[in-house]
Amino acid sequence: MFRRTFWFTAGAAAGVWATTKVNRKLKQLTPESLAVQAANKAVEAGHRLKDFALDVRDNMADREAELGDALGLTGPVDPELPARRFAVIDNHAKTPPKYLESTQYTADRAGSRDPQNNRNEDH
């Protein structure tokens, strides 16, 4: 009699445990839950990429400083040398060059080609 009660109770407990486990897994596989999980993974991946980019930037700055020291770019300037010159670009000083229109050809540039019969044009 006690054996039957024991096995009945063990079977009922196993059934409840299995049902609970299956219901939890089904809730995890609903479309809403999958969307939330995907969003969380995407945010986590974004944070990892941001951390990686910050590490790369820091290491790049450290390496540039090392190379500057090794090449003597950051050290004191020798007074016997002339001062450093920096190029100044004035974008408004010159007007842009005027180019020939596509139908105007000169004899030296186009040879004997006729612009009206150019087979390389896209039609």
VMD Tcl script that draws the C-alpha trace (Angstrom):
set ca {
  {0.00 0.00 0.00}
  {2.81 2.41 0.84}
  {4.57 1.48 -2.38}
  {1.57 2.46 -4.48}
  {1.22 5.76 -2.64}
  {4.93 6.46 -3.05}
  {4.91 5.77 -6.80}
  {1.67 7.67 -7.32}
  {3.15 10.71 -5.56}
  {6.44 10.41 -7.47}
  {4.56 10.22 -10.79}
  {2.37 13.20 -9.94}
  {5.41 15.26 -8.94}
  {7.23 14.33 -12.15}
  {4.15 15.29 -14.18}
  {3.87 18.68 -12.47}
  {7.59 19.32 -12.94}
  {7.48 18.38 -16.66}
  {4.35 20.47 -17.29}
  {5.93 23.50 -15.62}
  {9.13 23.06 -17.61}
  {7.26 22.77 -20.93}
  {5.07 25.82 -20.19}
  {8.13 27.95 -19.39}
  {9.80 26.89 -22.64}
  {6.64 27.66 -24.64}
  {6.46 31.14 -23.11}
  {10.09 31.73 -24.15}
  {9.26 30.78 -27.74}
  {6.35 33.18 -28.26}
  {6.94 35.87 -30.92}
  {6.85 38.67 -28.34}
  {9.42 36.96 -26.15}
  {11.66 36.22 -29.13}
  {11.47 39.88 -30.19}
  {12.47 41.04 -26.71}
  {15.36 38.56 -26.64}
  {16.57 39.72 -30.07}
  {16.37 43.36 -29.00}
  {18.35 42.63 -25.84}
  {21.02 40.79 -27.85}
  {21.24 43.69 -30.31}
  {21.68 46.23 -27.50}
  {24.32 44.03 -25.90}
  {26.16 43.69 -29.23}
  {26.00 47.48 -29.66}
  {27.58 48.01 -26.26}
  {30.33 45.54 -27.10}
  {31.04 47.30 -30.41}
  {31.13 50.68 -28.66}
  {33.58 49.35 -26.07}
  {35.72 47.87 -28.84}
  {35.75 51.16 -30.75}
  {36.74 53.06 -27.60}
  {39.56 50.58 -26.93}
  {40.80 50.93 -30.50}
  {40.71 54.73 -30.24}
  {42.65 54.70 -26.96}
  {45.26 52.29 -28.28}
  {45.57 54.30 -31.49}
  {46.23 57.49 -29.52}
  {48.82 55.68 -27.38}
  {50.56 54.30 -30.47}
  {50.57 57.72 -32.16}
  {52.18 59.20 -29.06}
  {54.81 56.42 -29.06}
  {55.57 56.99 -32.74}
  {55.71 60.75 -32.24}
  {58.23 60.31 -29.44}
  {60.26 57.80 -31.46}
  {60.39 60.11 -34.49}
  {61.01 63.22 -32.44}
  {57.83 64.96 -33.54}
  {56.72 65.87 -30.03}
  {60.09 66.84 -28.60}
  {61.47 70.37 -28.23}
  {62.33 72.19 -31.44}
  {66.02 72.78 -32.14}
  {66.59 76.59 -32.16}
  {68.97 76.29 -35.13}
  {66.22 74.86 -37.35}
  {63.69 77.11 -39.02}
  {60.17 77.19 -37.65}
  {57.70 74.64 -38.90}
  {55.63 75.66 -41.88}
  {52.03 74.73 -42.31}
  {50.26 74.87 -45.64}
  {47.37 77.29 -45.77}
  {44.66 76.40 -48.23}
  {42.48 79.24 -49.40}
  {39.45 77.77 -51.11}
  {38.11 81.13 -52.22}
  {41.27 82.39 -53.91}
  {40.81 80.61 -57.23}
  {37.75 80.02 -59.28}
  {37.15 76.43 -60.37}
  {38.50 75.57 -63.84}
  {36.14 75.68 -66.74}
  {35.88 72.37 -68.50}
  {34.93 71.80 -72.08}
  {31.42 70.61 -72.67}
  {31.09 67.02 -73.82}
  {30.18 68.05 -77.39}
  {33.22 70.32 -77.86}
  {36.33 68.57 -79.08}
  {39.63 69.95 -80.19}
  {41.69 68.30 -82.88}
  {44.59 67.49 -80.56}
  {42.41 65.96 -77.80}
  {39.77 64.13 -79.79}
  {41.68 63.20 -82.90}
  {39.32 62.41 -85.72}
  {36.47 61.27 -83.51}
  {33.08 62.71 -84.24}
  {31.12 63.56 -81.04}
  {27.81 62.85 -82.77}
  {28.72 59.20 -83.47}
  {30.36 58.27 -80.21}
  {29.42 54.62 -79.54}
  {30.61 54.76 -75.90}
  {27.78 56.99 -74.76}
  {25.04 55.57 -72.60}
  {21.66 55.86 -74.34}
}
mol new
graphics top color blue
foreach p $ca { graphics top sphere $p radius 0.5 }
foreach p [lrange $ca 0 end-1] q [lrange $ca 1 end] { graphics top cylinder $p $q radius 0.2 }
display resetview
